[in-house]
Amino acid sequence: MSLMIFIICNILISLSSIVSKKTFFDREKSSPFECGFDPKSSSRMPFSLHFFLIAVIFLIFDVEITLLIPIIMILKISNMMNFNIIIFFFIFILLFGLYYEWNQGALNWTK
């Protein structure tokens, strides 16, 4: 009985794969997307690293949110003094990092 179910499932999966295939290809949709650059041109084209820097800064401050959520859950089981010290140092480090990036000019959008 289980062999019969297995065969029927495989037939249905194969049939749905064949039916759902697209038969026409668009030139723009089949070409790779490379951040707005033409993929057929030279790979030695100068690239602004400012985009990369902004992405890294975004990731750093985005990961900060994932670190704050467990800290809120710890509030129930820790005393208030320890919780305040942990939050103070965490926010101090983030603000210091933001100030450092701002002071270095990484947040200024210049050409």
C-alpha positions as CSV (number, residue, x, y, z in Angstrom):
1,M,0.0,0.0,0.0
2,S,2.8,2.5,0.9
3,L,4.5,1.6,-2.4
4,M,1.4,2.6,-4.3
5,I,1.1,5.9,-2.5
6,F,4.8,6.6,-3.2
7,I,4.3,5.9,-6.9
8,I,1.2,8.1,-7.1
9,C,3.0,11.0,-5.3
10,N,6.0,10.7,-7.7
11,I,3.7,10.7,-10.7
12,L,1.8,13.8,-9.4
13,I,5.0,15.7,-8.6
14,S,6.4,14.9,-12.1
15,L,3.1,15.9,-13.8
16,S,2.9,19.2,-11.9
17,S,6.5,19.9,-12.8
18,I,5.9,19.4,-16.5
19,V,2.6,21.4,-16.5
20,S,4.0,24.4,-14.6
21,K,7.1,24.9,-16.8
22,K,7.3,28.2,-18.7
23,T,8.0,27.7,-22.4
24,F,9.1,31.2,-23.3
25,F,12.1,33.1,-22.0
26,D,12.5,36.8,-21.8
27,R,15.9,38.2,-22.4
28,E,15.9,40.5,-19.4
29,K,14.5,37.9,-17.0
30,S,17.0,35.2,-18.1
31,S,20.0,37.5,-17.8
32,P,21.8,37.7,-14.4
33,F,21.2,40.8,-12.3
34,E,24.5,42.3,-11.2
35,C,23.6,45.4,-9.1
36,G,22.7,47.5,-12.1
37,F,26.0,46.8,-13.9
38,D,26.1,45.3,-17.4
39,P,27.4,41.7,-16.8
40,K,28.9,41.6,-20.3
41,S,31.3,44.5,-19.7
42,S,34.8,44.4,-18.1
43,S,34.9,43.1,-14.5
44,R,37.6,45.6,-13.7
45,M,35.2,48.5,-13.7
46,P,35.7,50.9,-10.7
47,F,33.1,50.2,-8.0
48,S,32.2,52.6,-5.2
49,L,32.9,50.9,-1.9
50,H,30.5,53.3,-0.2
51,F,27.6,50.9,-1.1
52,F,29.4,48.1,0.6
53,L,30.2,50.2,3.7
54,I,26.5,51.3,4.1
55,A,25.5,47.6,3.8
56,V,27.9,46.5,6.5
57,I,26.7,49.4,8.8
58,F,23.1,48.3,8.2
59,L,23.9,44.7,9.0
60,I,25.6,45.7,12.3
61,F,22.7,47.8,13.5
62,D,20.2,45.2,12.2
63,V,21.9,42.4,14.2
64,E,21.6,44.7,17.2
65,I,17.8,44.2,17.2
66,T,18.2,40.4,17.4
67,L,20.4,40.9,20.4
68,L,17.9,43.2,22.2
69,I,15.0,40.8,22.1
70,P,16.6,38.1,24.3
71,I,17.7,40.9,26.7
72,I,14.0,41.9,27.2
73,M,13.2,38.3,28.0
74,I,15.9,38.2,30.6
75,L,14.2,41.1,32.4
76,K,11.9,38.6,34.2
77,I,14.6,36.5,35.7
78,S,17.3,39.0,36.5
79,N,17.4,41.7,39.1
80,M,17.0,45.3,37.9
81,M,20.5,46.5,38.7
82,N,22.2,43.9,36.5
83,F,19.7,44.4,33.8
84,N,20.3,48.2,33.8
85,I,24.1,47.7,33.6
86,I,23.8,45.3,30.7
87,I,21.5,47.6,28.8
88,F,23.7,50.6,29.5
89,F,26.8,49.0,28.2
90,F,25.1,47.6,25.2
91,I,23.6,50.9,24.2
92,F,26.8,52.7,25.0
93,I,28.8,50.4,22.6
94,L,26.2,50.9,19.8
95,L,26.2,54.7,20.3
96,F,30.0,54.8,20.4
97,G,30.1,52.8,17.1
98,L,27.6,55.1,15.5
99,Y,29.6,58.1,16.6
100,Y,32.8,56.6,15.3
101,E,31.2,55.9,11.9
102,W,29.8,59.4,11.8
103,N,33.1,61.0,12.9
104,Q,35.0,59.0,10.1
105,G,32.6,60.3,7.5
106,A,31.2,56.9,6.6
107,L,27.6,58.2,6.9
108,N,28.2,61.1,4.5
109,W,27.0,60.3,1.0
110,T,29.7,61.9,-1.1
111,K,30.9,60.9,-4.6
